[in-house]
């Protein structure tokens, strides 16, 4: 019947358009959904990451050196001055997701009013580095395991300390960065009073802005709602 021909052709056209759209977006969908050998969803395609950022600006990884005025960088894994004794990152960069960077900027502002500032040892860490660390050391207390990934891989964790703005020197803390002993634990008390005071100050200002300290590492802070963000394996060189 002539009256049925138009709806039938329209339905076929819609079906064709839907199929074409699926084909066009399938590479992105597959890239986002395909788990790695550990069953984890890890975004490793810069194009996929950029598409996510276009849809949601909060997913953007921000360069802290330009985003936070006066912040100091000492990116240890871009040097041999780390627990592995070798460079792991090709460049000394520090990135965090936009909401996390904004929160850290507020921490810096508050500290500046006290004549203090932040020095960053590490922030966003590509997933491949997490795997490399574990394969080298095989530690499950101080290192994230490849089958879970790290909050560093989500761009939601930062390792840092306090500095005196006048001298640029680090304030006394319980240990140096990446000290794998009980002295680095946040509740360890057999320490000089000044070290405890500075550790508690750092914890207080960070907690105020939505960060939580890792119990075994006084320098390690995770941002709230980190599960919102995907694990990433995007190199620094592929970030703006």
Secondary structure, DSSP 8 states (H G I E B T S, - for coil): -HHHHHHHHHHHHHHHHHHHHHHHHHHHHHHHH---TTS--EE--HHHHHHHHHH-GGG-EEEHHHHSTT-EE--GGGSS-STTSS--SSS---EEEHHHHHHHHHHHHHHHTTTEEEEEEE----HHHHHHHHHHH--SSSS--TTT--GGGGT-EEEEEEEETTT--B---SS-TT--SGGGSTT---S-HHHHHHHHHHHHHHHHTTEEEETTEEEEEEETTGGGS-EE---GGG--
